[in-house]
Amino acid sequence: MPRDILIVDKYSSTRALLKNFLRAEISDCRIHEAVSLEEGLSYCNPIPIQLAILSDRLSELEHAGRNRDIPPVVQRFANQVTCLVVLSHHQPQHVSGLQAMGFRHILPNPYTASQLAEMVEQVAPARRLRNQPRFHLPHTTAQLHLGQHTLHALVVNVSPSGVLCEVALSADTPPTFSFDAFAQLAISLHLPPALKVPVQEHLACRLVGMKVLEWHENNLPALLRLEVKLRTEMIHNFAQLSHTLLLMEE
């Protein structure tokens, strides 16, 4: 389930930078934008925002530490959504003022895309949104079928509705396929024999996340992490697989 993240900053350039940082590091998020806390509040009612990333240059925050009165809109906003404040400068009095306003999560400047992603994962971890259990099954492998191509993968975890797996790629003969092939993506799961579950052949699915974990020296991807969502309405053995996984949880 993707996280809904709201970026609030009065400058479009800063919002664009934060948005690019998030998209580079986090695959499971929907990004919304607002230019003020007042506008940001309008997002919080129809959409369950999991995290708001606020700039300390917002008019309600830029005088933190110099003004003892907390603007009412700050209190209303902080009461509705978890906040992460990114700093444009680092002054102890300013940080203390933000903390006095009730902001517990603050990211100092300068920061990288990975540091922002780590902070997001710390403040609003994806596992909080999971509505299904996930299982790590040692020695479970998979084959990803993309038209005429087959990628061999190691399964990281599996749930009744999805699979997270890693694919190692060769630097000498990387696979050649078009992204159009992902439209016909299917996966075959080879679970451990002890589970006594038949091979789940050619389960129809769709790609919902892809990230390069490692690179070869020639700048080609060495290890991909792929997240696929199973199309449950097309899976004949889905009930058996789900039943087995839920028994394991018990």
C-alpha positions, 0 to 999 in steps of 0.5 A: 500500500503506497504512503501518501506524503505531503510536501509543504513549501512556498517555493516550487524549486524546493518542492521539486527537489524534495519530490525528486529525492523521494522518487529516487529512493522510495517506490511506494509513495504518492506525493502531494504538494501545498504552498502553505500549512492552510492549504496542506490542511485541505489535503488531510481531510479527504486523503489519509496523509501518512507524513507531511514534509515541511520547510522551515521557511514557511511563514508560520515556522520561519520565526520559531525561537523568536516568537513564543506564540505558536500559530493556531494553524501549526497546532491544527496541522501537527495534531492531524498528521505526522510531520518532518521539518527539513531545515534550510539553515541550522541555528540552535535557537531556531531548532529549539523553537521548532521543538517547542512548537511540538515538532519532534522530527527535524532533518538538518541541512545539508541532506542527501536523497538517501538521508531523507529516505532514511528519515521518512522510513524512520518517521513513517515506516511502510510496515505500519500500512501493511494490511497483510502479513509478510513472510520470509521463506528461506530457499524460495526462488522465482522466475519472472516471465516477460514475454520471451525472457525469463529472469531468475530471482531470489524471493525476499518475502511473500504475502498472499497478494505480492512478492518482493524479490531480487534479480542478479544481472550479469555485467557481460550479458545483461538481459535485453527486454523492453518495458512493454514486456512488463505489461504481460508479466507473470511469476512462478514461485518455487516454495520450499518442499517442506511446505508441500505446496505445488509450484505456483506457475505463471501467476499473473502480476504487475510490477509496482516497484523496482530499485537498483541495489548494486551496480557493476563497474561498467555502470550496468545494474548488478542487482535489482529489487522488484516488487510485484502485485499478484492479480488475485482474480487470475490465480487458480492456486491462490487460496491454497498459497494463502492458507499455507502462509496463514498457517505459518503465521500461527 
